[in-house]
């Protein structure tokens, strides 16, 4: 049986010996098998805290990724941040996907970083650009081939990888390269929490 309790004060510091859980209606309950502490996955928690963000870039059918062209997104965070990042990529033809750590980049088009929790107004500490000038790739830390089928006429591929914990004060370059004999659609979606 759940035991509801009254708090000593919601506005004064107080010492509580027994942990309590406050439900959605503001009622305090002693934690027990009937009213355990709520537990959720850390990714879900960061979403609710407003610490989950994403960026994406798409080459469409009407404006495709050219042959030997790159879809590049450069992303970096300031000191004190070690973001947990996952990514999704798609391509309408044979392509290669890479992640490079500490490339030398300049310029590019600033990207809007979207907050996954649309109810609150937190902002990401990251900076993101697409189509930067790349003078050095840095260290390759991940690479994968996106197969399309025979003769370059098959459908595209898609991948979703394991989570990476990225370093602060370090630029990361996420790249899709079209290695097909024709232009095609491509999309890169980067999702992280801070």
C-alpha positions in Angstrom: 0.0 0.0 0.0 1.4 3.4 -1.0 1.8 5.8 1.9 1.2 9.5 1.1 3.1 12.0 3.3 3.1 15.8 3.7 6.3 17.6 3.2 7.5 19.9 6.1 7.9 22.8 3.7 8.3 23.3 0.0 10.0 26.7 0.5 12.4 26.0 3.4 15.4 23.8 3.6 14.5 20.6 5.5 16.2 17.2 6.2 14.2 14.2 5.1 15.3 10.8 6.4 13.0 8.7 4.2 13.2 9.3 0.4 9.9 10.4 -1.2 8.7 10.6 -4.7 6.5 13.5 -6.0 4.0 12.3 -8.5 2.5 14.4 -11.4 -0.1 15.9 -9.1 2.5 17.1 -6.5 1.7 14.4 -4.0 4.6 13.0 -2.0 4.8 9.3 -1.4 7.3 7.2 0.5 9.3 5.1 -1.9 8.3 1.5 -1.8 7.4 -1.5 -4.0 4.0 0.3 -4.6 5.6 3.6 -5.4 9.2 3.1 -6.6 11.4 5.9 -7.8 10.7 6.3 -11.6 13.6 5.1 -13.7 14.0 6.0 -17.4 16.8 5.5 -19.9 19.4 8.4 -19.8 18.7 9.3 -23.4 15.0 9.8 -22.6 15.9 11.8 -19.5 18.2 14.1 -21.4 15.3 14.6 -23.9 13.0 15.7 -21.1 15.7 17.9 -19.6 16.0 19.8 -22.9 19.6 18.6 -23.4 18.9 16.6 -26.6 19.6 18.3 -30.0 20.0 17.5 -33.7 21.1 18.9 -37.1 20.6 17.5 -40.6 21.4 18.2 -44.2 19.6 16.8 -47.2 20.4 16.7 -50.9 17.0 16.1 -52.6 16.0 14.6 -56.0 15.7 18.1 -57.4 19.1 19.2 -55.9 21.1 16.0 -55.7 24.6 15.2 -54.3 26.9 15.4 -57.4 29.2 12.6 -58.5 32.3 12.6 -56.3 30.6 15.4 -54.2 30.6 15.5 -50.4 27.9 16.2 -47.9 29.9 17.6 -45.0 28.8 18.7 -41.5 31.4 20.0 -39.1 30.4 20.1 -35.4 32.2 21.2 -32.3 31.6 21.9 -28.6 33.3 24.2 -26.1 35.2 23.2 -23.0 33.2 21.3 -20.4 31.0 19.4 -22.9 31.5 15.7 -23.9 28.4 15.1 -26.0 27.0 11.6 -26.7 26.3 11.5 -30.4 24.6 9.0 -32.8 23.9 9.5 -36.5 21.8 8.3 -39.3 22.7 8.5 -43.0 21.0 7.6 -46.3 22.0 7.7 -49.9 20.2 7.1 -53.1 23.3 5.5 -54.7 26.7 4.0 -53.7 28.4 6.3 -51.2 30.9 6.3 -48.4 30.4 7.6 -44.9 33.2 8.8 -42.6 33.8 10.6 -39.3 37.0 12.5 -38.9 38.3 13.9 -35.6 40.2 17.2 -35.5 40.0 18.1 -39.2 41.1 21.6 -40.4 38.0 23.4 -41.6 37.0 26.9 -42.4 33.9 28.7 -43.5 30.7 26.9 -44.3 27.1 27.7 -43.8 25.9 28.0 -40.2 23.3 25.4 -39.3 20.3 25.7 -37.1 20.6 23.3 -34.1 17.2 22.0 -33.2 16.1 21.0 -29.7 14.3 17.7 -29.5 12.1 18.8 -26.6 9.9 21.4 -28.2 8.2 22.5 -25.0 11.2 24.2 -23.3 13.7 26.8 -24.6 17.2 25.4 -23.9 20.0 25.9 -26.5 22.9 23.7 -27.5 26.4 24.7 -26.7 27.5 23.3 -30.1 28.4 25.0 -33.3 27.5 23.4 -36.6 28.2 24.2 -40.3 27.6 22.4 -43.5 29.8 22.6 -46.6 32.9 23.9 -44.9 36.2 24.2 -46.7 38.3 21.2 -45.6 42.1 21.6 -45.8 43.0 18.5 -43.7 40.7 15.6 -42.8 42.3 14.9 -39.4 42.0 11.4 -37.9 39.5 9.0 -39.4 37.6 7.4 -36.5 34.8 5.7 -38.5 34.1 4.6 -42.1 31.5 2.6 -43.9 30.3 1.9 -47.4 26.7 2.5 -48.4 25.8 0.0 -51.2 23.3 0.8 -53.9 23.1 -2.3 -56.1 24.3 -3.2 -59.6 25.2 -0.7 -62.2 24.5 2.3 -59.9 20.7 1.8 -60.4 19.8 0.1 -57.2 18.3 1.7 -54.1 20.3 3.5 -51.5 21.5 2.4 -48.1 21.1 3.5 -44.5 23.0 3.1 -41.4 22.6 3.8 -37.7 25.6 3.4 -35.5 26.6 3.0 -31.9 26.8 6.0 -29.7 30.1 8.0 -29.6 31.2 10.3 -26.8 33.0 13.2 -28.4 35.7 15.4 -27.0 35.2 19.1 -26.2 37.3 21.7 -28.0 37.5 19.3 -31.0 36.0 19.6 -34.4 34.3 16.5 -35.9 33.6 16.2 -39.6 30.8 13.9 -40.7 31.0 13.2 -44.4 29.0 11.3 -47.1 30.9 11.0 -50.4 29.0 10.1 -53.6 31.1 7.3 -55.3 28.3 6.4 -57.7 28.4 7.3 -61.5 25.4 9.6 -61.1 24.0 12.3 -58.8 21.5 11.2 -56.2 19.7 12.1 -53.0 21.6 11.9 -49.7 20.9 12.8 -46.1 22.9 13.0 -42.9 21.2 13.4 -39.4 23.3 14.0 -36.3 21.6 13.5 -32.9 23.2 14.2 -29.5 22.7 15.1 -25.9 24.9 17.4 -23.8 
